[in-house]
């Protein structure tokens, strides 16, 4: 196939971006130098401190490309609760299991399919096991697939609407436009990230090694806009940098956060200007506000957080799985007992512990046989560390090459 001028131009632009943001060793080396200089000006005042990422894709980039090995001693990159699958309480998976065994078709994303439930239902500890035992569980890539399939068979069905703000607009559009057939209901388990960001950093503020900067999620920010993080920067008094997902993006974000700290600033900066604006997608925000109501919600491993979840509004209650099937909301006391014995996902999801500090990590708990929720999704911190090393090899290589 012969490409036209516009297609060739677009291809060159993509290749150019890849060279700038991924295959650019000189720029990376320069940024690492800036990071080291800024940190040297801060270490006497701050000592050891953390910069936290709030997206599983950022954690993937940091771990896959060994960016931790390039950081100066005393500057720690940690992962926050940037995985919606990891923070979905087991209670709702148990509710889905129950529905599946009652003959309701359950639609789910691929990573949720293997998410362990704390309590077994009819012998099944996950939707994958329920399917093996006869429940009708179907993996889809999104709500559009569920809508099309539910129309074709007409059976009672539920879509597990897990995710952050990024997917909420798609769910909202389906509700507002009346796209769900009568037999399909939505179980909205959408989480809102700014409250989790505030809660997580405030929890760690009580620790000796506090968070002094945040790498904010780029995908979420395309919907919310960078403005969503201003209350975080203002209340916590730390830099927040909305960031893209290539290695250079992340290094720029770290350098920007440290530069702000040197200048005694605490503001929101947009590194990911090629996709994110200050205001965000106003139309998507309007649809979300119409289709959903904001609720206090439970985050697995963290607890109940105010104004941190979305449930379907009364105007679209006919589509609500909670109402249709009488699914109870989680009780506050249940939140404290939502992880298997020995599992440190509660500490890992807030950046208090590393996966390698969990006694189950890569022993009883592996990607092929996950015990805790952080080992399931490709955005889970434990799953990322398990797949891409994190055993200290990158640090040793960096020392040998004198990169630290």
Secondary structure as GFF3:
##gff-version 3
##sequence-region A 1 404
A	DSSP	alpha_helix	5	21	.	.	.	ID=ss1
A	DSSP	alpha_helix	25	46	.	.	.	ID=ss2
A	DSSP	beta_strand	49	53	.	.	.	ID=ss3
A	DSSP	alpha_helix	56	64	.	.	.	ID=ss4
A	DSSP	three_ten_helix	67	70	.	.	.	ID=ss5
A	DSSP	beta_strand	75	79	.	.	.	ID=ss6
A	DSSP	alpha_helix	90	101	.	.	.	ID=ss7
A	DSSP	beta_strand	105	108	.	.	.	ID=ss8
A	DSSP	three_ten_helix	112	114	.	.	.	ID=ss9
A	DSSP	alpha_helix	127	132	.	.	.	ID=ss10
A	DSSP	beta_strand	137	139	.	.	.	ID=ss11
A	DSSP	alpha_helix	143	153	.	.	.	ID=ss12
A	DSSP	beta_strand	157	163	.	.	.	ID=ss13
A	DSSP	alpha_helix	165	176	.	.	.	ID=ss14
A	DSSP	beta_strand	184	191	.	.	.	ID=ss15
A	DSSP	alpha_helix	193	204	.	.	.	ID=ss16
A	DSSP	beta_strand	211	216	.	.	.	ID=ss17
A	DSSP	alpha_helix	218	224	.	.	.	ID=ss18
A	DSSP	three_ten_helix	226	229	.	.	.	ID=ss19
A	DSSP	alpha_helix	230	236	.	.	.	ID=ss20
A	DSSP	beta_strand	239	242	.	.	.	ID=ss21
A	DSSP	alpha_helix	247	262	.	.	.	ID=ss22
A	DSSP	beta_strand	268	270	.	.	.	ID=ss23
A	DSSP	alpha_helix	282	291	.	.	.	ID=ss24
A	DSSP	beta_strand	292	299	.	.	.	ID=ss25
A	DSSP	beta_strand	303	312	.	.	.	ID=ss26
A	DSSP	three_ten_helix	314	319	.	.	.	ID=ss27
A	DSSP	alpha_helix	321	325	.	.	.	ID=ss28
A	DSSP	three_ten_helix	332	337	.	.	.	ID=ss29
A	DSSP	alpha_helix	345	348	.	.	.	ID=ss30
A	DSSP	three_ten_helix	355	357	.	.	.	ID=ss31
A	DSSP	three_ten_helix	373	375	.	.	.	ID=ss32
A	DSSP	alpha_helix	381	387	.	.	.	ID=ss33
A	DSSP	alpha_helix	393	400	.	.	.	ID=ss34
###
